[in-house]
Amino acid sequence: ESQYAVADDPKSAIAWNLRGRMLSQKKEYQSALEAYEKSLALHDDIEVSYALASTLLSLHETEKAAAVFKKIEANTDKKASIHVMAGRAYESAGMSAEAEREYKIAIALDPKTSRGHYFLGLFYLVKNSWEPSPEAKREFEAEVAVNPKDFFGNYFLGYLASVEKKYAESDAYLKVAAVAKPDWPEPYLYMGLNAYGAGADAKAEILLRKAIKLTGIDEARNNYQVRRAYF
C-alpha cells in the first residue's frame, strides 16, 4: 500500500514518510533511508528527521546520525527533549555509552520537563535486566524530587520496592502513580501483588481484579503482564 501511495503522489512528504516506516519495520534500512530523505526534501519535519537519524544508526552511520540530531536541536527550543530522543535512539541501536551521555546532557539542560532522570533510570534498569540497582533507584528518586506527582518516577520506585518486598514503601509510590494515571492497570497490579505478598488476601483480590478490569482487551500489554494478576 505504501508503494501505491508514493507512486500515486511522489510529491507527498507524508507518503514517503509512511514508506520509510514500512521499510524500517522490514529492516530494509537503506531503502528506508532513501524514503525519509525524499520526505524531508519535500517537507522538513522533526519526527521524520528523528526517524532518519535512527535509521542511520541502524546502518552504523553514527557520525551522520549525530549530525542529524544536531540539526534537529538547532531548530527547536526544546533542546533537552531532543537529547532524550537521541538517547532513546542510541539505546535502541545498542549504543549504551552514547545513550547514557545523551540522557545526562538532557538532565543538565532541563531536569524537570525532559524527564531525563526517568529515562536514565529506565536505561539503568533495562541494562541490569530489570533487576533493582542503586543507579536506577537514584535516578527515579531524582525524577520524583523534581516531579513529585508524576506517574513514571513514582511507578518505577514502587516497582523496585515491590521486587525487594518493601511493600509499604512500594504502595506509597504506587498510590501516587495511580492518581496520576487512574486508568492504567500497572499500579493496581503491583499493589495487588504487594497485598498478596503481605498476606492481605481480601485486599489483594480487590486490587488485582481492578488491574484486570483496567487491562480490558489489551491483554498483550507489557508482555501479557495481566497473567500475573490472574495467577
N, C-alpha and C positions, 0 to 999 in steps of 0.2 A: 504493500500500500504506500509506503514512503517513496518507493521508486516511482510510482504513478504520480505522486504529489509533485516531485521535483521535475518530472517530465512534463506535467501539465502546466506548471508555473515555475520555470527555472530562475525567475527573479524574486521568488518568495523566500525571504530570510527564515521564516517560520518553517517552511517545508524542508529547507536544508538543515536546520537545527534538528527537526524530527528525524531526518535521515541519519544525521550524525549519531543521535541517541540510539537508534535501532542498530546501527553498525557497532557502536560501543558495546551494546549488550551481547552482540555476537562475537565480541573480542576481535573484530576486524578493525584494528586501531588506525592503521594507515589510511584506509578509506574513510573512517570516521573523521580523522584529522582534516582531510580534504573537504568533507562536507561542512565541518564547523568553519573552516576558513572561508568557504563560499558564503556561508550565512553571515559572517562578520563583515565581509566585503560589501554586503548589501545593507546591513544594519548593525551598528555597534551595540552590544548587549553584554552586561556583566555576567549573567548566567551562562551565556554561550562561551564567553571568554574563559570562564572557570572550567567549563567542560573541555575546552580546547587545552588548557593547561594540564588538566587531569589526564587527557589522552596523551599529551606529550610525555608525562611521567610514565605512563604505561609503555611508551616506546623508548624509555630510558633517555629521553632528550631533556635532561634535567636543567641545563642552562637556558634552553628556550622556554621551558615551563616557568622558571624563575623570572625571566624577562616579562612573560605574560602577567604573572602575579604583580610585578612592579608597575606595569602599565595600569592594571585594574586599580591598584592602590592610589596611583597618581590621579585617577579620575573620580575619586569619591572622598567624602569627608569621614566615612566610617572605616578608617584605616585599621582599627583593632579587629573589627569583624572580618576584614579581608585576610588578616593574618590567621584568624581561626579557620577560615575557609581553606587557606593554604595548608594549614596544619592537618586538616581532615584529608585533603588530597594526598599529602605526603604519607600520612598514616595508612591510607588505603593502598598506596603503592609500596608499602613495606619499608619506607624510609624513616625509621624511628628517630634518628638524631635530628633530622630536618623538621619532623613533626613537632618534637619537643621544643625545638628552637622557636618555631612559629607561635606556639601557644604561649611561651614565655614573653615573646615580643608583644603579643596581644594583651597580656596581663600588665606589662609595663606601660602600655599606651592607655588602657582603659579597663581596669579590673572589674568594673560593675556591669556595664552594658554588653561587653564582649562575652561574658560568661567564660572567660579564659581559664579561670581556676577549675570550673566544672569540666571543661574539655581536657585539661591537663590531668585532672584526677581520673577521668574516664580512660585516658590514654594509659596511665599507670596501672589501672585496674585490668584492662584488656591485656596489657603486657605481662601481667602477673597471673594470667589465665583465670581472671575473675576471683582470685583469692585476695582477701584483705591484705593491704600493705600500708606501712606508715606513710609512704609518699602519697598514695591515693587519698587516704583519710585526711592528711594535712591539707590537700588541695580542696577537698569537698568542704572542710571546715572553713577554709578561707572564702569559698564561694558563699557559704551561709552567712559569714560575717559581713559581706558586702550586699548580699541579697537574702535577708533573713526569712522572707516568706516565699521564696522561690521554690518551685517543685523539685528541680533536679538535684541541687545540693542536698536538700533535706531527704529526698528519696534515697539517694545513694549512701548517705550516712546511716539511714535506717536499715538499708540492705546490709551494709558492712557489720553493723551491730547485731543484726539478726543472725548472720552467719557465725558470729562469735558468741551467740547465745546470750547476748546482753539485751534481754527482752524489753526491760523498762526503758533503757536508753534508746533502743530501736523504735519503740512505739512513740516516744516523744517527737522524734523526727518524722515518722510516717504520718502522724496526725496532722502536722503542718503541710506535708505533701498532699494529703487527702483533701485539705481545704483548698489548696492551690489548684488542683485538678480533680474535682469531685467525681467526674465521670471516667476516671482512669482506674482500672482494677488493681494495678500493682500495689499501692499502699495497703489495700484491704487484704490482698493475698498474703503479704508478709506479716501484717498484724494478726491475721488468722493463724499463720504458721507459728508466730510468737506465742499466741494464746495456747495453741496445741502443745508447744514445747514446754510451756509453763504448767500444763495440766488443767487449764481452764477450758474444758471441752465445750460447754454450752456457749461461751463467748466465741470460741474458735469456729463453731458451726455457723453462727450468725455472720461473722466476718468473711468466712470462706464462701458462703452462699452469696454474699454481696459481690465478691470478686467474680464468681461465676456469672451472676446476672449482668454485671457491667461488661464482662467479656462478650456476652451475647454470641453472635455468629462469627465473631473474629477469633475463632479458636486457634488459629495459627500464630496469634500474636506472641512475639518474643519466644519463638521456638516452642509453641504449644505449652506455655507456662501454666495454663489453666489445668493441665493434668495434675499438677501438684495440689491444687485445691480439691479436685475430685478424689485424689488418692487419700 
